[in-house]
Amino acid sequence: MKRKGFTRLLSCALLLSVLLGALVFPASAATQFVDVYPGMLSREYFDAINYIVDNGIMNGTDTTHFSPYQNITRGMFVTILYRYSGSSAQIASNFSDVPSNTYYYYPIGWATSKGIVNGVTTTTFNPEGVITKEQMAVMLYRYAKNIDGKTYTVSAFDDLTTHPDYSSVSSYAREAVAWAKTYRVFPLRQNSSSYISATANMNRAYAALYVANYIKNITGFIRKDRFKFTNS
């Protein structure tokens, strides 16, 4: 993908074609998993899992499985953001239900210090609780502002009231969900009657897609990112 002699324009076009799912060749990172293949998952999920795994943001549940339909917990998703940030900060977590010997101990400490997450109470985080769609939106929105330094005009966000389940979105999450719709982190169509499903439990496939959409639409792919296709 990064051979010498490629022009900058060709490189950008190649990244864009991957981004849009235009390439039809199976991705090498995704094909190591027996439970991830085109036809089982739609192309957008397949490409997202390929990108996320190939760039070390998520791993498989073992060497041959990604487990796309396995629920993802709050602790897992914070760890994904920690890994994506490239941080190696060892900041202690002060939550009573986050033991120091867990893999998410430092990620939760880091995310709390950066204002990305709060506990479910002042003393507990509920790291093993399955993350909901609106909670994921809130974490990604705070990441955009607090880590990537993005600023937004909230009044310019897309309207949520066209969705029949708008009232089910928690008040604390409405701004974040509107942001996620506006910037296509969540695939919610403008002026649509589709459901937001804000309180739906998220699985690993959703996490891969939404983080890939975040990178695509908020920060943009960069030259060092890897896109491996077997026939490219």
Disulfide bonds with the S-S distance in Angstrom:
none
